[in-house]
Amino acid sequence: MKPTVGVAIQLSTTVYPERCVLAAAEAYKPYCSVTVTPGAGDEIAMSLVVDSKHAHDAQHVLDEFLNYALDLSLRMHLSIEGDD
């Protein structure tokens, strides 16, 4: 598979709350730049561009970014459910 240097993705805020995506974007600043904008309905639009020094491993950076954002989201959802 060819590495992805830049990609646009729509994410559901039901699964990926915006604050979790923004936290992941902050954590991944050394590897990529991420722009998040409101999307339609319960979605956010995300544009991720991998830094040129990591372009050879761009798909891995993208995959790990999404995994990290999902992990943050899961932790947040479990924390909210545990507050009942």
MOPAC internal coordinates of N, CA, C and O (Angstrom, degrees):
PM7 1SCF
backbone

  N    0.0000 0     0.00 0     0.00 0    0    0    0
  C    1.4458 1     0.00 0     0.00 0    1    0    0
  C    1.5296 1   109.49 1     0.00 0    2    1    0
  O    1.2310 1   120.34 1   -46.02 1    3    2    1
  N    1.3106 1   116.95 1   133.98 1    3    2    1
  C    1.4593 1   122.25 1   179.19 1    5    3    2
  C    1.5350 1   110.30 1   -69.98 1    6    5    3
  O    1.2310 1   119.64 1   -44.14 1    7    6    5
  N    1.3215 1   118.30 1   135.86 1    7    6    5
  C    1.4665 1   120.01 1   178.93 1    9    7    6
  C    1.5208 1   111.13 1   -60.45 1   10    9    7
  O    1.2310 1   121.18 1   -34.49 1   11   10    9
  N    1.3120 1   115.36 1   145.51 1   11   10    9
  C    1.4521 1   122.02 1   177.62 1   13   11   10
  C    1.5230 1   108.34 1   -98.57 1   14   13   11
  O    1.2310 1   119.99 1   -67.27 1   15   14   13
  N    1.3328 1   117.62 1   112.73 1   15   14   13
  C    1.4611 1   120.79 1  -179.25 1   17   15   14
  C    1.5192 1   110.04 1   -85.81 1   18   17   15
  O    1.2310 1   119.74 1   142.60 1   19   18   17
  N    1.3255 1   118.11 1   -37.40 1   19   18   17
  C    1.4523 1   122.62 1   177.68 1   21   19   18
  C    1.5147 1   109.28 1  -138.37 1   22   21   19
  O    1.2310 1   120.59 1   -40.32 1   23   22   21
  N    1.3348 1   116.48 1   139.68 1   23   22   21
  C    1.4573 1   119.84 1  -177.42 1   25   23   22
  C    1.5273 1   109.38 1  -149.97 1   26   25   23
  O    1.2310 1   121.27 1   -32.55 1   27   26   25
  N    1.3201 1   115.17 1   147.45 1   27   26   25
  C    1.4658 1   121.69 1   173.74 1   29   27   26
  C    1.5229 1   107.59 1  -113.52 1   30   29   27
  O    1.2310 1   120.87 1   -46.15 1   31   30   29
  N    1.3145 1   115.94 1   133.85 1   31   30   29
  C    1.4632 1   121.57 1  -175.65 1   33   31   30
  C    1.5264 1   109.12 1  -136.24 1   34   33   31
  O    1.2310 1   120.80 1   -37.09 1   35   34   33
  N    1.3195 1   116.07 1   142.91 1   35   34   33
  C    1.4641 1   122.39 1   170.47 1   37   35   34
  C    1.5273 1   107.14 1  -100.89 1   38   37   35
  O    1.2310 1   120.20 1   -51.53 1   39   38   37
  N    1.3234 1   117.22 1   128.47 1   39   38   37
  C    1.4582 1   121.45 1   179.16 1   41   39   38
  C    1.5167 1   110.12 1  -120.37 1   42   41   39
  O    1.2310 1   120.30 1   -38.14 1   43   42   41
  N    1.3107 1   117.04 1   141.86 1   43   42   41
  C    1.4529 1   121.99 1   176.30 1   45   43   42
  C    1.5277 1   109.14 1   -79.19 1   46   45   43
  O    1.2310 1   120.79 1   -51.35 1   47   46   45
  N    1.3242 1   116.09 1   128.65 1   47   46   45
  C    1.4650 1   119.45 1   178.34 1   49   47   46
  C    1.5248 1   111.67 1   -73.08 1   50   49   47
  O    1.2310 1   120.37 1   167.92 1   51   50   49
  N    1.3146 1   116.90 1   -12.08 1   51   50   49
  C    1.4598 1   120.07 1   174.22 1   53   51   50
  C    1.5233 1   109.76 1   -67.19 1   54   53   51
  O    1.2310 1   120.89 1   141.36 1   55   54   53
  N    1.3183 1   115.89 1   -38.64 1   55   54   53
  C    1.4632 1   121.47 1   179.05 1   57   55   54
  C    1.5252 1   110.76 1   -92.38 1   58   57   55
  O    1.2310 1   120.42 1   134.14 1   59   58   57
  N    1.3320 1   116.80 1   -45.86 1   59   58   57
  C    1.4635 1   123.38 1  -176.85 1   61   59   58
  C    1.5275 1   109.69 1  -113.44 1   62   61   59
  O    1.2310 1   119.37 1   -93.37 1   63   62   61
  N    1.3419 1   118.80 1    86.63 1   63   62   61
  C    1.4630 1   118.94 1   176.48 1   65   63   62
  C    1.5311 1   110.45 1   -57.49 1   66   65   63
  O    1.2310 1   120.78 1   -36.01 1   67   66   65
  N    1.3079 1   116.12 1   143.99 1   67   66   65
  C    1.4586 1   120.72 1  -175.60 1   69   67   66
  C    1.5219 1   112.39 1   -54.71 1   70   69   67
  O    1.2310 1   120.01 1   139.48 1   71   70   69
  N    1.3201 1   117.58 1   -40.52 1   71   70   69
  C    1.4733 1   119.09 1  -177.80 1   73   71   70
  C    1.5301 1   111.63 1   -63.25 1   74   73   71
  O    1.2310 1   119.95 1   149.53 1   75   74   73
  N    1.3297 1   117.69 1   -30.47 1   75   74   73
  C    1.4611 1   121.12 1   177.97 1   77   75   74
  C    1.5280 1   110.81 1   -72.83 1   78   77   75
  O    1.2310 1   120.43 1   139.87 1   79   78   77
  N    1.3217 1   116.78 1   -40.13 1   79   78   77
  C    1.4660 1   120.68 1   176.99 1   81   79   78
  C    1.5249 1   109.66 1   -64.80 1   82   81   79
  O    1.2310 1   120.21 1   138.72 1   83   82   81
  N    1.3271 1   117.20 1   -41.28 1   83   82   81
  C    1.4671 1   120.61 1   178.60 1   85   83   82
  C    1.5286 1   111.53 1   -65.58 1   86   85   83
  O    1.2310 1   120.22 1   142.31 1   87   86   85
  N    1.3254 1   117.19 1   -37.69 1   87   86   85
  C    1.4704 1   120.64 1   177.18 1   89   87   86
  C    1.5234 1   110.55 1   -65.82 1   90   89   87
  O    1.2310 1   120.32 1   139.41 1   91   90   89
  N    1.3206 1   117.00 1   -40.59 1   91   90   89
  C    1.4659 1   120.87 1   177.15 1   93   91   90
  C    1.5257 1   110.22 1   -64.81 1   94   93   91
  O    1.2310 1   120.47 1   139.58 1   95   94   93
  N    1.3290 1   116.70 1   -40.42 1   95   94   93
  C    1.4724 1   120.84 1   178.42 1   97   95   94
  C    1.5220 1   110.65 1   -60.01 1   98   97   95
  O    1.2310 1   120.63 1   139.13 1   99   98   97
  N    1.3103 1   116.40 1   -40.87 1   99   98   97
  C    1.4710 1   120.81 1   178.99 1  101   99   98
  C    1.5367 1   110.39 1   -65.17 1  102  101   99
  O    1.2310 1   120.51 1   137.11 1  103  102  101
  N    1.3229 1   116.63 1   -42.89 1  103  102  101
  C    1.4633 1   121.45 1  -179.00 1  105  103  102
  C    1.5279 1   112.29 1   -67.17 1  106  105  103
  O    1.2310 1   120.32 1   150.67 1  107  106  105
  N    1.3340 1   117.00 1   -29.33 1  107  106  105
  C    1.4627 1   121.25 1  -176.27 1  109  107  106
  C    1.5248 1   113.64 1   -97.50 1  110  109  107
  O    1.2310 1   119.96 1  -168.93 1  111  110  109
  N    1.3366 1   117.68 1    11.07 1  111  110  109
  C    1.4705 1   120.73 1   178.82 1  113  111  110
  C    1.5218 1   113.85 1   -53.26 1  114  113  111
  O    1.2310 1   118.66 1   144.91 1  115  114  113
  N    1.3263 1   120.16 1   -35.09 1  115  114  113
  C    1.4668 1   118.89 1   178.54 1  117  115  114
  C    1.5415 1   113.70 1   -66.67 1  118  117  115
  O    1.2310 1   120.33 1   163.84 1  119  118  117
  N    1.3339 1   116.97 1   -16.16 1  119  118  117
  C    1.4621 1   120.86 1  -174.64 1  121  119  118
  C    1.5288 1   114.61 1  -111.64 1  122  121  119
  O    1.2310 1   120.51 1   152.29 1  123  122  121
  N    1.3421 1   116.63 1   -27.71 1  123  122  121
  C    1.4648 1   119.67 1  -175.20 1  125  123  122
  C    1.5243 1   110.40 1  -161.12 1  126  125  123
  O    1.2310 1   121.72 1   -14.56 1  127  126  125
  N    1.3140 1   114.31 1   165.44 1  127  126  125
  C    1.4652 1   119.35 1   172.31 1  129  127  126
  C    1.5215 1   107.38 1  -110.89 1  130  129  127
  O    1.2310 1   121.24 1   -41.97 1  131  130  129
  N    1.3132 1   115.24 1   138.03 1  131  130  129
  C    1.4524 1   121.67 1  -176.31 1  133  131  130
  C    1.5209 1   108.50 1  -126.47 1  134  133  131
  O    1.2310 1   121.09 1   -49.03 1  135  134  133
  N    1.3262 1   115.53 1   130.97 1  135  134  133
  C    1.4551 1   121.92 1   174.65 1  137  135  134
  C    1.5150 1   107.66 1  -116.54 1  138  137  135
  O    1.2310 1   120.71 1   -52.32 1  139  138  137
  N    1.3217 1   116.24 1   127.68 1  139  138  137
  C    1.4625 1   121.74 1  -179.25 1  141  139  138
  C    1.5223 1   108.33 1  -118.11 1  142  141  139
  O    1.2310 1   120.90 1   -50.54 1  143  142  141
  N    1.3320 1   115.89 1   129.46 1  143  142  141
  C    1.4650 1   121.60 1   177.30 1  145  143  142
  C    1.5245 1   109.07 1  -134.25 1  146  145  143
  O    1.2310 1   120.59 1   -27.75 1  147  146  145
  N    1.3314 1   116.47 1   152.25 1  147  146  145
  C    1.4694 1   118.49 1   177.81 1  149  147  146
  C    1.5225 1   110.62 1   -60.25 1  150  149  147
  O    1.2310 1   121.01 1   -39.10 1  151  150  149
  N    1.3032 1   115.67 1   140.90 1  151  150  149
  C    1.4579 1   121.30 1   176.67 1  153  151  150
  C    1.5167 1   109.62 1  -108.98 1  154  153  151
  O    1.2310 1   120.61 1    19.34 1  155  154  153
  N    1.2945 1   116.44 1  -160.66 1  155  154  153
  C    1.4613 1   121.76 1   179.01 1  157  155  154
  C    1.5215 1   110.12 1   -83.32 1  158  157  155
  O    1.2310 1   120.41 1   -42.51 1  159  158  157
  N    1.3151 1   116.83 1   137.49 1  159  158  157
  C    1.4627 1   121.09 1   176.49 1  161  159  158
  C    1.5115 1   112.58 1    60.70 1  162  161  159
  O    1.2310 1   121.09 1    55.43 1  163  162  161
  N    1.3241 1   115.51 1  -124.57 1  163  162  161
  C    1.4684 1   120.56 1  -177.93 1  165  163  162
  C    1.5272 1   111.44 1   -97.84 1  166  165  163
  O    1.2310 1   120.58 1  -144.50 1  167  166  165
  N    1.3126 1   116.50 1    35.50 1  167  166  165
  C    1.4681 1   120.30 1   179.56 1  169  167  166
  C    1.5205 1   110.99 1  -119.31 1  170  169  167
  O    1.2310 1   121.90 1   -23.90 1  171  170  169
  N    1.3168 1   113.96 1   156.10 1  171  170  169
  C    1.4579 1   121.22 1   169.70 1  173  171  170
  C    1.5196 1   106.92 1  -123.20 1  174  173  171
  O    1.2310 1   121.14 1   -32.41 1  175  174  173
  N    1.2948 1   115.43 1   147.59 1  175  174  173
  C    1.4588 1   121.43 1   176.93 1  177  175  174
  C    1.5171 1   107.79 1   -98.48 1  178  177  175
  O    1.2310 1   121.05 1   -45.75 1  179  178  177
  N    1.3095 1   115.60 1   134.25 1  179  178  177
  C    1.4528 1   120.79 1  -178.83 1  181  179  178
  C    1.5171 1   109.17 1  -128.09 1  182  181  179
  O    1.2310 1   121.05 1   -47.59 1  183  182  181
  N    1.3090 1   115.59 1   132.41 1  183  182  181
  C    1.4561 1   121.65 1   174.13 1  185  183  182
  C    1.5214 1   106.73 1  -116.86 1  186  185  183
  O    1.2310 1   120.42 1   -55.05 1  187  186  185
  N    1.3253 1   116.79 1   124.95 1  187  186  185
  C    1.4578 1   121.77 1  -178.05 1  189  187  186
  C    1.5206 1   108.52 1  -122.64 1  190  189  187
  O    1.2310 1   120.87 1   -53.17 1  191  190  189
  N    1.3239 1   115.93 1   126.83 1  191  190  189
  C    1.4627 1   121.70 1   177.68 1  193  191  190
  C    1.5238 1   107.58 1  -122.86 1  194  193  191
  O    1.2310 1   121.07 1   -61.24 1  195  194  193
  N    1.3209 1   115.56 1   118.76 1  195  194  193
  C    1.4658 1   121.36 1  -178.80 1  197  195  194
  C    1.5192 1   109.21 1   -75.57 1  198  197  195
  O    1.2310 1   120.56 1   -43.95 1  199  198  197
  N    1.3293 1   116.53 1   136.05 1  199  198  197
  C    1.4566 1   123.36 1   177.39 1  201  199  198
  C    1.5263 1   109.63 1   -58.22 1  202  201  199
  O    1.2310 1   120.51 1   -36.71 1  203  202  201
  N    1.3148 1   116.63 1   143.29 1  203  202  201
  C    1.4718 1   121.08 1  -175.04 1  205  203  202
  C    1.5296 1   113.18 1   -58.01 1  206  205  203
  O    1.2310 1   119.58 1   148.13 1  207  206  205
  N    1.3261 1   118.40 1   -31.87 1  207  206  205
  C    1.4665 1   119.31 1   179.94 1  209  207  206
  C    1.5275 1   112.52 1   -72.08 1  210  209  207
  O    1.2310 1   120.30 1   168.46 1  211  210  209
  N    1.3469 1   117.03 1   -11.54 1  211  210  209
  C    1.4683 1   121.22 1   176.99 1  213  211  210
  C    1.5293 1   111.82 1  -114.23 1  214  213  211
  O    1.2310 1   120.54 1  -169.82 1  215  214  213
  N    1.3365 1   116.57 1    10.18 1  215  214  213
  C    1.4661 1   121.04 1  -176.33 1  217  215  214
  C    1.5271 1   112.44 1   -58.89 1  218  217  215
  O    1.2310 1   120.08 1   147.46 1  219  218  217
  N    1.3218 1   117.45 1   -32.54 1  219  218  217
  C    1.4649 1   120.61 1   179.97 1  221  219  218
  C    1.5327 1   111.99 1   -64.43 1  222  221  219
  O    1.2310 1   120.47 1   159.21 1  223  222  221
  N    1.3285 1   116.71 1   -20.79 1  223  222  221
  C    1.4604 1   122.36 1  -177.79 1  225  223  222
  C    1.5272 1   110.39 1  -123.25 1  226  225  223
  O    1.2310 1   120.60 1  -147.62 1  227  226  225
  N    1.3316 1   116.46 1    32.38 1  227  226  225
  C    1.4627 1   121.82 1  -172.23 1  229  227  226
  C    1.5285 1   112.76 1   -60.96 1  230  229  227
  O    1.2310 1   119.84 1   136.61 1  231  230  229
  N    1.3173 1   117.92 1   -43.39 1  231  230  229
  C    1.4639 1   119.51 1  -178.94 1  233  231  230
  C    1.5169 1   111.09 1   -62.75 1  234  233  231
  O    1.2310 1   120.25 1   141.89 1  235  234  233
  N    1.3119 1   117.13 1   -38.11 1  235  234  233
  C    1.4691 1   121.35 1   178.25 1  237  235  234
  C    1.5263 1   110.45 1   -64.93 1  238  237  235
  O    1.2310 1   120.33 1   137.75 1  239  238  237
  N    1.3308 1   116.97 1   -42.25 1  239  238  237
  C    1.4713 1   120.92 1   178.13 1  241  239  238
  C    1.5269 1   109.71 1   -60.42 1  242  241  239
  O    1.2310 1   120.36 1   133.37 1  243  242  241
  N    1.3220 1   116.92 1   -46.63 1  243  242  241
  C    1.4649 1   121.13 1   178.67 1  245  243  242
  C    1.5263 1   110.89 1   -59.92 1  246  245  243
  O    1.2310 1   120.29 1   131.71 1  247  246  245
  N    1.3101 1   117.05 1   -48.29 1  247  246  245
  C    1.4686 1   121.08 1  -179.25 1  249  247  246
  C    1.5281 1   111.31 1   -60.08 1  250  249  247
  O    1.2310 1   120.70 1   134.26 1  251  250  249
  N    1.3135 1   116.28 1   -45.74 1  251  250  249
  C    1.4620 1   120.25 1  -178.97 1  253  251  250
  C    1.5253 1   111.94 1   -67.85 1  254  253  251
  O    1.2310 1   120.23 1   143.90 1  255  254  253
  N    1.3333 1   117.16 1   -36.10 1  255  254  253
  C    1.4607 1   120.50 1   176.07 1  257  255  254
  C    1.5297 1   109.95 1   -60.19 1  258  257  255
  O    1.2310 1   120.53 1   130.78 1  259  258  257
  N    1.3308 1   116.59 1   -49.22 1  259  258  257
  C    1.4666 1   120.18 1  -179.57 1  261  259  258
  C    1.5247 1   111.54 1   -64.47 1  262  261  259
  O    1.2310 1   119.86 1   141.89 1  263  262  261
  N    1.3240 1   117.87 1   -38.11 1  263  262  261
  C    1.4652 1   120.77 1   176.20 1  265  263  262
  C    1.5226 1   111.10 1   -62.40 1  266  265  263
  O    1.2310 1   120.53 1   137.61 1  267  266  265
  N    1.3270 1   116.60 1   -42.39 1  267  266  265
  C    1.4646 1   120.56 1   179.77 1  269  267  266
  C    1.5240 1   110.71 1   -65.50 1  270  269  267
  O    1.2310 1   120.21 1   135.78 1  271  270  269
  N    1.3338 1   117.21 1   -44.22 1  271  270  269
  C    1.4697 1   121.08 1   178.26 1  273  271  270
  C    1.5250 1   110.10 1   -61.72 1  274  273  271
  O    1.2310 1   120.10 1   140.10 1  275  274  273
  N    1.3264 1   117.42 1   -39.90 1  275  274  273
  C    1.4626 1   121.11 1   178.54 1  277  275  274
  C    1.5247 1   110.75 1   -66.15 1  278  277  275
  O    1.2310 1   120.22 1   139.00 1  279  278  277
  N    1.3231 1   117.18 1   -41.00 1  279  278  277
  C    1.4667 1   120.93 1   178.08 1  281  279  278
  C    1.5344 1   110.32 1   -61.47 1  282  281  279
  O    1.2310 1   120.31 1   134.59 1  283  282  281
  N    1.3339 1   117.01 1   -45.41 1  283  282  281
  C    1.4693 1   120.19 1   177.64 1  285  283  282
  C    1.5264 1   110.74 1   -60.86 1  286  285  283
  O    1.2310 1   120.85 1   139.68 1  287  286  285
  N    1.3287 1   115.98 1   -40.32 1  287  286  285
  C    1.4641 1   120.86 1  -179.70 1  289  287  286
  C    1.5289 1   110.97 1   -64.70 1  290  289  287
  O    1.2310 1   120.85 1   134.91 1  291  290  289
  N    1.3102 1   115.98 1   -45.09 1  291  290  289
  C    1.4601 1   120.57 1   179.63 1  293  291  290
  C    1.5251 1   110.42 1   -61.42 1  294  293  291
  O    1.2310 1   120.42 1   135.26 1  295  294  293
  N    1.3141 1   116.81 1   -44.74 1  295  294  293
  C    1.4674 1   120.47 1   178.54 1  297  295  294
  C    1.5243 1   110.96 1   -59.99 1  298  297  295
  O    1.2310 1   120.65 1   138.56 1  299  298  297
  N    1.3415 1   116.37 1   -41.44 1  299  298  297
  C    1.4598 1   120.52 1   179.26 1  301  299  298
  C    1.5267 1   110.42 1   -65.45 1  302  301  299
  O    1.2310 1   120.22 1   133.60 1  303  302  301
  N    1.3424 1   117.19 1   -46.40 1  303  302  301
  C    1.4642 1   120.35 1  -179.51 1  305  303  302
  C    1.5340 1   111.37 1   -62.14 1  306  305  303
  O    1.2310 1   120.16 1   138.53 1  307  306  305
  N    1.3136 1   117.29 1   -41.47 1  307  306  305
  C    1.4702 1   120.07 1   178.66 1  309  307  306
  C    1.5166 1   111.47 1   -66.48 1  310  309  307
  O    1.2310 1   120.52 1   143.77 1  311  310  309
  N    1.3037 1   116.60 1   -36.23 1  311  310  309
  C    1.4624 1   120.81 1   178.20 1  313  311  310
  C    1.5168 1   110.56 1   -65.31 1  314  313  311
  O    1.2310 1   120.53 1   138.26 1  315  314  313
  N    1.3408 1   116.59 1   -41.74 1  315  314  313
  C    1.4717 1   120.60 1   179.22 1  317  315  314
  C    1.5175 1   110.20 1   -65.09 1  318  317  315
  O    1.2310 1   120.24 1   135.31 1  319  318  317
  N    1.3285 1   117.15 1   -44.69 1  319  318  317
  C    1.4609 1   120.91 1  -179.86 1  321  319  318
  C    1.5275 1   111.43 1   -65.17 1  322  321  319
  O    1.2310 1   120.50 1   146.84 1  323  322  321
  N    1.3326 1   116.66 1   -33.16 1  323  322  321
  C    1.4633 1   121.04 1  -179.54 1  325  323  322
  C    1.5163 1   112.85 1   -73.36 1  326  325  323
  O    1.2310 1   119.79 1   166.87 1  327  326  325
  N    1.3236 1   118.00 1   -13.13 1  327  326  325
  C    1.4596 1   121.57 1  -178.82 1  329  327  326
  C    1.5230 1   112.93 1   -81.18 1  330  329  327
  O    1.2310 1   119.80 1   172.58 1  331  330  329
  N    1.3314 1   117.98 1    -7.42 1  331  330  329
  C    1.4788 1   120.64 1  -177.55 1  333  331  330
  C    1.4935 1   112.39 1   -67.69 1  334  333  331
  O    1.2310 1   120.10 1   180.00 1  335  334  333

